[in-house]
């Protein structure tokens, strides 16, 4: 059989980029299929309406819909829900995927995160399993990802520190707001540990990329200088430069065709709607956890009637999200003078501080999983800030004189400090991805039907962390402290639909992220993750994709002479 490439990768985000980069560097030919367009720095500008409000990087919900069914928080009550067409579980569809518009906060998972079932035991209505690999298996690839992606930060020792093979991050930290030192002093006074947060943002020009321009518009926005370590700029563009990687944008994969435990080709629609094929020796799915599950289910055949790689019946199961909440506090300029006032008024947009003192905690004789508190300043988007004031109470709209007064307080009279919480998303049996029997996309393919159920343990951990956030703000002297009423499942942190494990009856992938049922199929997006830790897990996806790339290179015959 004539092959179009050694490897075909479906998806170009955090799971696809490292594989394309590593294979191209090793001398192998790669074709990357990406549903979205190929955008670059010239296409990114600080368009508040388009990017922050209308989410222009997400597919239009009537063209690329998903059917979302959200179940209530009450664990034991009667199940009732509203099904709706929604694009909120898309984050970005373009070359590089969501990594183009991430904030770039870098956290490693902890060694204990890889063995939560062994550590904390089973969870009612929670399918928690230990990983088939451990932290030390992944650690070299965390370090590799830091170097290749370009991570800026400062490593400090604390009780929750992870073992590192490198003493520090490859680039010095990005500039920080003086409030970061207020956080540090408060933490020291209270006996807590304030952690500098590493960022996937270059603090200095390097790798043919510009340094940070400090607009502060990172999350939801593309980077205009190339400083942000997106899959596109850090991995795919260097891969293309080798001459061994081809990116086919606006290519929607229709189906994966199999023969005798091996994929022979993927079938896709190009920009004009014409059907095309790619034949390769190896195939990698990295289309994001929901779409990867959907594509495997769409690829059902006589040989695989329940969907490709689905003899276990686990494709689409074990869906989970990083679960979070938040809060805020204000520092009134009227209360300060001299140097303290000058520090408050500093326009620097980055705070970059976190707390993991309650990552694990005990109450009585029982151990619990807490999580991470991330402190940050307001996104310097006037529209978003104004909306946060107007819609502060979700049951009523603030307007008129009271709205004007609140806006003045926020923009003119004070500095706001926010926090976000990150708790483990525990896979719930009622949270999963299937195919919708009636709703089709623009190509006539059944869309993903996503049922979302947040586990009560995740909700409890989030409420616990929000109260800790309140305590930190109070200790700092903040006023007008408010906690967000809702618990949210983060659309850009989704995982679990093709989890890996050693038992083919209870997992889709083996420890190398190769499908148990298919000899030449790997999955490298967040689908593989059994549990994501109490941190943003984009960087774990990056690291694991580098690890799996090494496995693929070994299977192809090792490094080629170039």
BADOPA-132123 format. One record per residue (C-alpha): residue number from 1; x, y negated, z negated. Coordinates in nm, 3 decimals, decimal comma, padded with zeros to 5 digits, always signed. Layout:
<nodes>
<NUM <X Y Z>>
...
</nodes>
This chain:
<nodes>
<1 <+00,000 +00,000 +00,000>>
<2 <+00,123 -00,349 +00,087>>
<3 <+00,114 -00,584 -00,211>>
<4 <+00,053 -00,958 -00,202>>
<5 <+00,256 -00,997 -00,522>>
<6 <+00,413 -00,793 -00,799>>
<7 <+00,164 -00,933 -01,050>>
<8 <-00,170 -01,112 -01,023>>
<9 <-00,278 -01,325 -01,320>>
<10 <-00,639 -01,439 -01,363>>
<11 <-00,638 -01,760 -01,569>>
<12 <-00,366 -02,017 -01,626>>
<13 <-00,395 -02,135 -01,986>>
<14 <-00,205 -02,032 -02,299>>
<15 <-00,238 -01,664 -02,212>>
<16 <-00,150 -01,685 -01,843>>
<17 <+00,127 -01,946 -01,835>>
<18 <+00,390 -01,757 -02,039>>
<19 <+00,344 -01,443 -01,828>>
<20 <+00,379 -01,634 -01,500>>
<21 <+00,685 -01,819 -01,631>>
<22 <+00,861 -01,509 -01,763>>
<23 <+00,794 -01,296 -01,456>>
<24 <+00,906 -01,565 -01,213>>
<25 <+01,223 -01,622 -01,417>>
<26 <+01,284 -01,245 -01,413>>
<27 <+01,265 -01,235 -01,033>>
<28 <+00,913 -01,106 -00,975>>
<29 <+00,648 -01,252 -00,747>>
<30 <+00,329 -01,381 -00,909>>
<31 <-00,009 -01,506 -00,787>>
<32 <-00,216 -01,701 -01,039>>
<33 <-00,591 -01,734 -00,977>>
<34 <-00,753 -02,031 -01,154>>
<35 <-01,123 -02,119 -01,139>>
<36 <-01,061 -02,492 -01,188>>
<37 <-00,876 -02,758 -00,985>>
<38 <-00,504 -02,831 -00,990>>
<39 <-00,472 -03,164 -01,171>>
<40 <-00,155 -03,344 -01,276>>
<41 <-00,043 -03,653 -01,469>>
<42 <-00,173 -03,887 -01,200>>
<43 <-00,523 -03,746 -01,260>>
<44 <-00,517 -03,808 -01,634>>
<45 <-00,607 -04,146 -01,773>>
<46 <-00,778 -04,260 -02,089>>
<47 <-01,133 -04,247 -01,957>>
<48 <-01,339 -04,250 -02,276>>
<49 <-01,674 -04,207 -02,103>>
<50 <-01,561 -03,929 -01,872>>
<51 <-01,328 -03,733 -02,095>>
<52 <-01,449 -03,789 -02,452>>
<53 <-01,824 -03,833 -02,397>>
<54 <-01,916 -03,653 -02,075>>
<55 <-01,645 -03,385 -02,104>>
<56 <-01,556 -03,410 -01,738>>
<57 <-01,304 -03,125 -01,759>>
<58 <-01,579 -02,877 -01,847>>
<59 <-01,788 -02,719 -01,572>>
<60 <-02,129 -02,873 -01,519>>
<61 <-02,371 -02,653 -01,715>>
<62 <-02,614 -02,609 -01,423>>
<63 <-02,332 -02,489 -01,195>>
<64 <-02,132 -02,275 -01,439>>
<65 <-02,384 -02,207 -01,718>>
<66 <-02,356 -01,987 -02,021>>
<67 <-02,658 -01,879 -02,220>>
<68 <-02,590 -01,956 -02,584>>
<69 <-02,787 -01,799 -02,868>>
<70 <-02,694 -01,941 -03,207>>
<71 <-02,811 -01,750 -03,510>>
<72 <-02,881 -01,925 -03,841>>
<73 <-02,641 -01,924 -04,133>>
<74 <-02,874 -01,726 -04,359>>
<75 <-02,730 -01,375 -04,365>>
<76 <-03,037 -01,189 -04,482>>
<77 <-03,323 -01,399 -04,355>>
<78 <-03,538 -01,346 -04,049>>
<79 <-03,341 -01,390 -03,727>>
<80 <-03,468 -01,679 -03,518>>
<81 <-03,277 -01,876 -03,261>>
<82 <-03,298 -02,099 -02,960>>
<83 <-03,143 -01,990 -02,634>>
<84 <-03,008 -02,270 -02,421>>
<85 <-02,790 -02,342 -02,121>>
<86 <-02,478 -02,494 -02,264>>
<87 <-02,126 -02,594 -02,169>>
<88 <-02,006 -02,652 -02,523>>
<89 <-01,826 -02,317 -02,531>>
<90 <-01,621 -02,423 -02,232>>
<91 <-01,332 -02,649 -02,322>>
<92 <-01,155 -02,719 -01,994>>
<93 <-01,143 -02,553 -01,654>>
<94 <-00,831 -02,651 -01,458>>
<95 <-00,479 -02,529 -01,397>>
<96 <-00,333 -02,502 -01,747>>
<97 <-00,679 -02,470 -01,898>>
<98 <-00,753 -02,615 -02,241>>
<99 <-00,384 -02,665 -02,315>>
<100 <-00,403 -02,982 -02,101>>
<101 <-00,637 -03,146 -02,351>>
<102 <-00,530 -02,991 -02,681>>
<103 <-00,402 -03,201 -02,970>>
<104 <-00,099 -02,975 -02,989>>
<105 <-00,087 -02,897 -03,363>>
<106 <+00,159 -02,608 -03,410>>
<107 <+00,103 -02,351 -03,683>>
<108 <+00,228 -01,996 -03,706>>
<109 <+00,015 -01,726 -03,861>>
<110 <+00,138 -01,584 -04,193>>
<111 <+00,276 -01,229 -04,234>>
<112 <-00,027 -01,146 -04,453>>
<113 <-00,263 -01,250 -04,171>>
<114 <-00,161 -00,937 -03,979>>
<115 <-00,291 -00,704 -04,252>>
<116 <-00,603 -00,870 -04,394>>
<117 <-00,801 -00,548 -04,428>>
<118 <-00,519 -00,385 -04,625>>
<119 <-00,480 -00,695 -04,839>>
<120 <-00,841 -00,797 -04,906>>
<121 <-01,036 -00,482 -04,819>>
<122 <-01,341 -00,436 -04,601>>
<123 <-01,600 -00,711 -04,560>>
<124 <-01,975 -00,654 -04,545>>
<125 <-02,102 -00,739 -04,196>>
<126 <-01,746 -00,820 -04,093>>
<127 <-01,539 -00,605 -03,858>>
<128 <-01,197 -00,691 -04,002>>
<129 <-00,902 -00,476 -03,895>>
<130 <-00,526 -00,492 -03,943>>
<131 <-00,318 -00,581 -03,639>>
<132 <-00,127 -00,298 -03,467>>
<133 <+00,184 -00,518 -03,478>>
<134 <+00,329 -00,727 -03,760>>
<135 <+00,469 -01,076 -03,801>>
<136 <+00,827 -00,965 -03,734>>
<137 <+00,722 -00,824 -03,396>>
<138 <+00,590 -01,167 -03,299>>
<139 <+00,842 -01,393 -03,473>>
<140 <+01,104 -01,397 -03,192>>
<141 <+00,831 -01,506 -02,952>>
<142 <+00,710 -01,785 -03,181>>
<143 <+01,068 -01,912 -03,166>>
<144 <+01,085 -01,866 -02,789>>
<145 <+00,757 -02,051 -02,741>>
<146 <+00,887 -02,343 -02,950>>
<147 <+01,191 -02,378 -02,725>>
<148 <+01,024 -02,328 -02,388>>
<149 <+00,709 -02,530 -02,460>>
<150 <+00,901 -02,802 -02,645>>
<151 <+00,790 -02,838 -03,008>>
<152 <+00,874 -03,145 -03,218>>
<153 <+00,874 -03,113 -03,594>>
<154 <+01,053 -03,075 -03,925>>
<155 <+01,058 -02,748 -04,115>>
<156 <+01,021 -02,764 -04,493>>
<157 <+01,013 -02,486 -04,749>>
<158 <+00,688 -02,420 -04,936>>
<159 <+00,515 -02,123 -05,102>>
<160 <+00,332 -02,031 -04,780>>
<161 <+00,638 -02,066 -04,553>>
<162 <+00,673 -01,805 -04,279>>
<163 <+01,011 -01,637 -04,219>>
<164 <+01,193 -01,802 -03,929>>
<165 <+01,483 -01,688 -03,712>>
<166 <+01,559 -02,052 -03,626>>
<167 <+01,620 -02,308 -03,903>>
<168 <+01,414 -02,585 -03,749>>
<169 <+01,211 -02,695 -03,448>>
<170 <+01,397 -02,776 -03,126>>
<171 <+01,302 -03,147 -03,122>>
<172 <+01,283 -03,405 -03,401>>
<173 <+00,932 -03,495 -03,519>>
<174 <+00,723 -03,752 -03,341>>
<175 <+00,689 -04,088 -03,520>>
<176 <+00,446 -04,088 -03,813>>
<177 <+00,217 -04,343 -03,972>>
<178 <+00,334 -04,473 -04,314>>
<179 <+00,022 -04,311 -04,465>>
<180 <+00,203 -03,978 -04,420>>
<181 <+00,433 -04,082 -04,706>>
<182 <+00,131 -04,177 -04,919>>
<183 <+00,011 -03,819 -04,868>>
<184 <+00,356 -03,684 -04,961>>
<185 <+00,375 -03,887 -05,284>>
<186 <+00,023 -03,787 -05,386>>
<187 <+00,098 -03,420 -05,324>>
<188 <+00,416 -03,437 -05,531>>
<189 <+00,233 -03,607 -05,819>>
<190 <-00,040 -03,342 -05,816>>
<191 <+00,190 -03,042 -05,774>>
<192 <+00,071 -02,969 -05,419>>
<193 <+00,278 -02,921 -05,102>>
<194 <+00,239 -03,172 -04,820>>
<195 <+00,358 -03,013 -04,496>>
<196 <+00,483 -03,203 -04,189>>
<197 <+00,290 -03,066 -03,889>>
<198 <+00,486 -02,972 -03,579>>
<199 <+00,340 -03,088 -03,248>>
<200 <+00,359 -02,958 -02,893>>
<201 <+00,452 -03,311 -02,792>>
<202 <+00,802 -03,409 -02,687>>
<203 <+00,945 -03,677 -02,913>>
<204 <+01,218 -03,748 -02,654>>
<205 <+01,252 -03,713 -02,279>>
<206 <+01,348 -03,358 -02,183>>
<207 <+01,275 -03,076 -01,939>>
<208 <+01,196 -03,329 -01,662>>
<209 <+00,910 -03,450 -01,882>>
<210 <+00,855 -03,788 -02,040>>
<211 <+00,841 -03,852 -02,412>>
<212 <+00,525 -03,934 -02,606>>
<213 <+00,373 -04,274 -02,530>>
<214 <+00,185 -04,283 -02,865>>
<215 <-00,158 -04,371 -02,737>>
<216 <-00,297 -04,119 -02,985>>
<217 <-00,547 -03,995 -02,729>>
<218 <-00,435 -03,631 -02,725>>
<219 <-00,733 -03,412 -02,808>>
<220 <-00,985 -03,418 -02,519>>
<221 <-00,742 -03,615 -02,300>>
<222 <-00,476 -03,513 -02,049>>
<223 <-00,122 -03,641 -02,107>>
<224 <-00,001 -03,909 -01,867>>
<225 <+00,372 -03,863 -01,941>>
<226 <+00,398 -03,483 -01,946>>
<227 <+00,503 -03,490 -02,311>>
<228 <+00,228 -03,252 -02,419>>
<229 <+00,331 -02,887 -02,389>>
<230 <+00,049 -02,766 -02,170>>
<231 <+00,078 -02,436 -01,987>>
<232 <+00,072 -02,628 -01,661>>
<233 <+00,359 -02,869 -01,724>>
<234 <+00,577 -02,651 -01,949>>
<235 <+00,537 -02,313 -01,781>>
<236 <+00,353 -02,303 -01,449>>
<237 <+00,533 -02,587 -01,279>>
<238 <+00,877 -02,441 -01,365>>
<239 <+00,748 -02,102 -01,243>>
<240 <+00,633 -02,251 -00,913>>
<241 <+00,974 -02,421 -00,877>>
<242 <+01,142 -02,076 -00,861>>
<243 <+00,960 -02,007 -00,535>>
<244 <+00,818 -01,686 -00,681>>
<245 <+00,491 -01,813 -00,828>>
<246 <+00,187 -01,919 -00,625>>
<247 <-00,111 -02,087 -00,789>>
<248 <-00,445 -02,054 -00,613>>
<249 <-00,673 -02,313 -00,769>>
<250 <-01,053 -02,323 -00,739>>
<251 <-01,053 -01,945 -00,709>>
<252 <-01,340 -01,773 -00,893>>
<253 <-01,281 -01,403 -00,946>>
<254 <-01,587 -01,199 -00,856>>
<255 <-01,481 -00,845 -00,943>>
<256 <-01,190 -00,615 -01,020>>
<257 <-01,174 -00,306 -00,799>>
<258 <-01,037 +00,022 -00,943>>
<259 <-00,924 +00,362 -00,826>>
<260 <-00,805 +00,646 -01,051>>
<261 <-00,710 +00,445 -01,362>>
<262 <-00,545 +00,169 -01,161>>
<263 <-00,663 -00,166 -01,031>>
<264 <-00,604 -00,195 -00,659>>
<265 <-00,726 -00,551 -00,604>>
<266 <-00,921 -00,844 -00,738>>
<267 <-01,194 -00,999 -00,530>>
<268 <-01,249 -01,376 -00,553>>
<269 <-01,432 -01,670 -00,398>>
<270 <-01,213 -01,952 -00,271>>
<271 <-01,305 -02,320 -00,276>>
<272 <-01,523 -02,281 +00,033>>
<273 <-01,705 -01,977 -00,099>>
<274 <-01,523 -01,729 +00,124>>
<275 <-01,437 -01,391 -00,029>>
<276 <-01,065 -01,320 -00,059>>
<277 <-00,858 -01,039 -00,213>>
<278 <-00,528 -01,005 -00,399>>
<279 <-00,346 -00,674 -00,414>>
<280 <-00,071 -00,636 -00,674>>
<281 <+00,119 -00,377 -00,876>>
<282 <+00,007 -00,520 -01,209>>
<283 <-00,282 -00,738 -01,321>>
<284 <-00,319 -00,972 -01,617>>
<285 <-00,647 -01,118 -01,745>>
<286 <-00,612 -01,452 -01,924>>
<287 <-00,938 -01,623 -01,837>>
<288 <-01,037 -01,713 -02,199>>
<289 <-01,204 -01,466 -02,433>>
<290 <-01,560 -01,514 -02,310>>
<291 <-01,483 -01,513 -01,938>>
<292 <-01,240 -01,221 -01,962>>
<293 <-01,511 -01,010 -02,126>>
<294 <-01,762 -01,124 -01,866>>
<295 <-01,530 -01,028 -01,578>>
<296 <-01,469 -00,680 -01,720>>
<297 <-01,844 -00,629 -01,758>>
<298 <-01,902 -00,759 -01,404>>
<299 <-01,653 -00,498 -01,278>>
<300 <-01,868 -00,199 -01,373>>
<301 <-01,856 +00,086 -01,121>>
<302 <-01,953 +00,450 -01,082>>
<303 <-01,627 +00,543 -01,251>>
<304 <-01,673 +00,278 -01,525>>
<305 <-02,053 +00,232 -01,561>>
<306 <-02,033 +00,023 -01,881>>
<307 <-01,770 -00,215 -01,752>>
<308 <-01,401 -00,193 -01,677>>
<309 <-01,178 -00,086 -01,968>>
<310 <-01,489 -00,031 -02,178>>
<311 <-01,495 +00,339 -02,269>>
<312 <-01,494 +00,224 -02,633>>
<313 <-01,796 +00,000 -02,582>>
<314 <-01,596 -00,282 -02,745>>
<315 <-01,562 -00,522 -02,450>>
<316 <-01,745 -00,839 -02,553>>
<317 <-01,775 -00,729 -02,917>>
<318 <-01,591 -00,882 -03,215>>
<319 <-01,627 -01,235 -03,080>>
<320 <-01,514 -01,497 -03,329>>
<321 <-01,409 -01,859 -03,348>>
<322 <-01,185 -02,058 -03,577>>
<323 <-01,434 -02,196 -03,828>>
<324 <-01,402 -02,548 -03,961>>
<325 <-01,546 -02,855 -04,122>>
<326 <-01,410 -03,193 -04,215>>
<327 <-01,427 -03,511 -04,413>>
<328 <-01,298 -03,867 -04,431>>
<329 <-01,208 -04,147 -04,668>>
<330 <-01,134 -04,517 -04,630>>
<331 <-00,863 -04,748 -04,764>>
<332 <-00,996 -05,102 -04,786>>
<333 <-00,743 -05,367 -04,681>>
<334 <-00,881 -05,599 -04,949>>
<335 <-00,739 -05,376 -05,223>>
<336 <-00,380 -05,398 -05,100>>
<337 <-00,117 -05,662 -05,037>>
<338 <+00,245 -05,699 -04,936>>
<339 <+00,424 -05,393 -04,802>>
<340 <+00,137 -05,156 -04,881>>
<341 <-00,101 -05,364 -04,671>>
<342 <+00,151 -05,382 -04,387>>
<343 <+00,183 -05,003 -04,399>>
<344 <-00,193 -04,957 -04,382>>
<345 <-00,224 -05,187 -04,082>>
<346 <+00,049 -05,003 -03,889>>
<347 <-00,094 -04,898 -03,549>>
<348 <+00,100 -04,568 -03,527>>
<349 <-00,162 -04,300 -03,436>>
<350 <-00,007 -03,984 -03,586>>
<351 <-00,032 -03,874 -03,949>>
<352 <+00,080 -03,510 -03,908>>
<353 <+00,029 -03,372 -04,258>>
<354 <-00,130 -03,048 -04,372>>
<355 <-00,193 -02,846 -04,688>>
<356 <-00,183 -02,469 -04,720>>
<357 <-00,181 -02,448 -05,100>>
<358 <-00,514 -02,263 -05,079>>
<359 <-00,437 -02,037 -04,784>>
<360 <-00,495 -01,748 -05,025>>
<361 <-00,636 -01,798 -05,372>>
<362 <-00,772 -01,601 -05,666>>
<363 <-01,080 -01,642 -05,879>>
<364 <-01,075 -01,407 -06,172>>
<365 <-00,935 -01,077 -06,050>>
<366 <-01,058 -01,117 -05,694>>
<367 <-00,848 -01,244 -05,402>>
<368 <-00,995 -01,472 -05,138>>
<369 <-00,887 -01,615 -04,808>>
<370 <-00,892 -01,994 -04,791>>
<371 <-00,715 -02,178 -04,513>>
<372 <-00,549 -02,492 -04,384>>
<373 <-00,632 -02,858 -04,440>>
<374 <-00,508 -03,084 -04,160>>
<375 <-00,497 -03,460 -04,223>>
<376 <-00,510 -03,703 -03,933>>
<377 <-00,610 -04,055 -03,838>>
<378 <-00,906 -04,153 -03,627>>
<379 <-00,885 -04,080 -03,257>>
<380 <-00,822 -04,434 -03,124>>
<381 <-01,127 -04,413 -02,902>>
<382 <-01,361 -04,701 -02,987>>
<383 <-01,662 -04,525 -02,841>>
<384 <-01,607 -04,204 -03,038>>
<385 <-01,540 -04,401 -03,355>>
<386 <-01,854 -04,607 -03,310>>
<387 <-02,058 -04,293 -03,244>>
<388 <-01,924 -04,132 -03,560>>
<389 <-02,063 -04,429 -03,755>>
<390 <-02,396 -04,450 -03,574>>
<391 <-02,465 -04,077 -03,599>>
<392 <-02,311 -04,024 -03,941>>
<393 <-02,644 -03,901 -04,073>>
<394 <-02,756 -03,642 -03,819>>
<395 <-03,120 -03,688 -03,925>>
<396 <-03,134 -04,060 -03,847>>
<397 <-02,959 -04,316 -03,628>>
<398 <-02,786 -04,610 -03,791>>
<399 <-02,858 -04,933 -03,600>>
<400 <-02,903 -05,306 -03,623>>
<401 <-02,744 -05,508 -03,902>>
<402 <-02,641 -05,201 -04,101>>
<403 <-02,463 -05,055 -03,797>>
<404 <-02,278 -05,382 -03,738>>
<405 <-02,171 -05,393 -04,101>>
<406 <-02,047 -05,033 -04,094>>
<407 <-01,858 -05,088 -03,768>>
<408 <-01,684 -05,392 -03,911>>
<409 <-01,584 -05,194 -04,218>>
<410 <-01,438 -04,917 -04,004>>
<411 <-01,261 -05,123 -03,738>>
<412 <-01,164 -05,446 -03,916>>
<413 <-01,163 -05,404 -04,292>>
<414 <-01,013 -05,060 -04,357>>
<415 <-00,810 -04,762 -04,240>>
<416 <-00,982 -04,426 -04,220>>
<417 <-00,807 -04,098 -04,292>>
<418 <-00,974 -03,774 -04,185>>
<419 <-00,921 -03,408 -04,252>>
<420 <-01,017 -03,091 -04,067>>
<421 <-01,035 -02,744 -04,217>>
<422 <-00,938 -02,414 -04,054>>
<423 <-01,075 -02,089 -04,196>>
<424 <-01,069 -01,735 -04,062>>
<425 <-01,346 -01,655 -03,821>>
<426 <-01,460 -01,309 -03,931>>
<427 <-01,604 -01,098 -03,645>>
<428 <-01,974 -01,041 -03,714>>
<429 <-02,163 -00,756 -03,543>>
<430 <-02,423 -01,006 -03,423>>
<431 <-02,160 -01,225 -03,252>>
<432 <-02,080 -01,097 -02,903>>
<433 <-02,069 -01,152 -02,526>>
<434 <-02,295 -00,973 -02,279>>
<435 <-02,421 -01,043 -01,927>>
<436 <-02,746 -01,235 -01,883>>
<437 <-02,998 -01,036 -01,684>>
<438 <-03,164 -01,336 -01,517>>
<439 <-02,929 -01,637 -01,517>>
<440 <-02,675 -01,654 -01,233>>
<441 <-02,387 -01,888 -01,151>>
<442 <-02,344 -02,069 -00,819>>
<443 <-02,202 -01,751 -00,661>>
<444 <-02,496 -01,538 -00,773>>
<445 <-02,305 -01,361 -01,052>>
<446 <-02,467 -01,297 -01,391>>
<447 <-02,342 -01,550 -01,645>>
<448 <-02,212 -01,481 -01,992>>
<449 <-02,472 -01,456 -02,265>>
<450 <-02,301 -01,558 -02,587>>
<451 <-02,453 -01,485 -02,924>>
<452 <-02,283 -01,675 -03,206>>
<453 <-02,308 -01,578 -03,572>>
<454 <-02,078 -01,735 -03,830>>
<455 <-01,995 -01,500 -04,116>>
<456 <-02,096 -01,611 -04,464>>
<457 <-01,737 -01,564 -04,589>>
<458 <-01,613 -01,810 -04,328>>
<459 <-01,881 -02,057 -04,435>>
<460 <-01,786 -02,016 -04,801>>
<461 <-01,415 -02,067 -04,726>>
<462 <-01,493 -02,382 -04,529>>
<463 <-01,702 -02,528 -04,810>>
<464 <-01,422 -02,446 -05,056>>
<465 <-01,162 -02,617 -04,834>>
<466 <-01,377 -02,926 -04,784>>
<467 <-01,390 -02,974 -05,159>>
<468 <-01,012 -02,945 -05,174>>
<469 <-00,994 -03,211 -04,903>>
<470 <-01,216 -03,433 -05,113>>
<471 <-00,980 -03,383 -05,411>>
<472 <-00,678 -03,488 -05,206>>
<473 <-00,849 -03,803 -05,079>>
<474 <-00,963 -03,891 -05,431>>
<475 <-00,607 -03,846 -05,563>>
<476 <-00,484 -04,080 -05,289>>
<477 <-00,729 -04,350 -05,395>>
<478 <-00,955 -04,333 -05,090>>
<479 <-01,306 -04,475 -05,109>>
<480 <-01,632 -04,395 -04,930>>
<481 <-01,532 -04,027 -04,912>>
<482 <-01,768 -03,823 -04,696>>
<483 <-01,778 -03,455 -04,606>>
<484 <-01,926 -03,335 -04,280>>
<485 <-02,251 -03,149 -04,343>>
<486 <-02,199 -02,892 -04,069>>
<487 <-01,978 -02,586 -04,034>>
<488 <-01,858 -02,554 -03,675>>
<489 <-01,719 -02,280 -03,452>>
<490 <-01,445 -02,439 -03,244>>
<491 <-01,504 -02,397 -02,871>>
<492 <-01,134 -02,420 -02,788>>
<493 <-01,040 -02,152 -03,044>>
<494 <-01,231 -01,842 -02,934>>
<495 <-01,106 -01,485 -02,958>>
<496 <-01,167 -01,118 -03,018>>
<497 <-01,371 -00,982 -02,726>>
<498 <-01,104 -00,730 -02,613>>
<499 <-00,923 -00,667 -02,938>>
<500 <-00,606 -00,460 -02,945>>
<501 <-00,543 -00,161 -03,171>>
<502 <-00,401 +00,189 -03,187>>
<503 <-00,734 +00,373 -03,164>>
<504 <-00,887 +00,380 -02,812>>
<505 <-01,229 +00,449 -02,963>>
<506 <-01,238 +00,123 -03,158>>
<507 <-01,028 -00,112 -02,943>>
<508 <-00,994 -00,216 -02,579>>
<509 <-00,617 -00,269 -02,563>>
<510 <-00,314 -00,093 -02,707>>
<511 <-00,044 -00,266 -02,912>>
<512 <+00,121 -00,394 -02,591>>
<513 <-00,212 -00,550 -02,483>>
<514 <-00,247 -00,299 -02,200>>
<515 <-00,596 -00,157 -02,151>>
<516 <-00,636 +00,193 -02,295>>
<517 <-00,838 +00,293 -01,986>>
<518 <-00,638 +00,119 -01,712>>
<519 <-00,270 +00,179 -01,643>>
<520 <-00,190 -00,158 -01,480>>
<521 <-00,412 -00,404 -01,667>>
<522 <-00,301 -00,636 -01,949>>
<523 <-00,503 -00,901 -02,135>>
<524 <-00,314 -01,199 -02,283>>
<525 <-00,569 -01,465 -02,375>>
<526 <-00,731 -01,482 -02,719>>
<527 <-00,939 -01,173 -02,641>>
<528 <-00,675 -00,947 -02,797>>
<529 <-00,684 -01,105 -03,145>>
<530 <-00,849 -00,901 -03,428>>
<531 <-00,824 -01,195 -03,672>>
<532 <-00,683 -01,540 -03,604>>
<533 <-00,552 -01,654 -03,938>>
<534 <-00,658 -01,977 -04,102>>
<535 <-00,480 -02,190 -03,842>>
<536 <-00,537 -02,299 -03,483>>
<537 <-00,427 -01,988 -03,293>>
<538 <-00,335 -02,132 -02,952>>
<539 <+00,030 -02,093 -03,046>>
<540 <-00,015 -01,729 -03,139>>
<541 <-00,165 -01,675 -02,793>>
<542 <+00,140 -01,844 -02,638>>
<543 <+00,380 -01,630 -02,844>>
<544 <+00,200 -01,303 -02,777>>
<545 <+00,183 -01,375 -02,404>>
<546 <+00,563 -01,410 -02,401>>
<547 <+00,583 -01,077 -02,588>>
<548 <+00,354 -00,901 -02,341>>
<549 <+00,545 -01,051 -02,047>>
<550 <+00,853 -00,864 -02,171>>
<551 <+00,651 -00,541 -02,176>>
<552 <+00,536 -00,599 -01,817>>
<553 <+00,890 -00,675 -01,702>>
<554 <+01,007 -00,348 -01,859>>
<555 <+00,730 -00,155 -01,683>>
<556 <+00,820 -00,317 -01,350>>
<557 <+01,183 -00,210 -01,388>>
<558 <+01,354 -00,481 -01,590>>
<559 <+01,521 -00,806 -01,484>>
<560 <+01,586 -00,831 -01,112>>
<561 <+01,904 -00,968 -00,962>>
<562 <+01,815 -01,306 -00,816>>
</nodes>
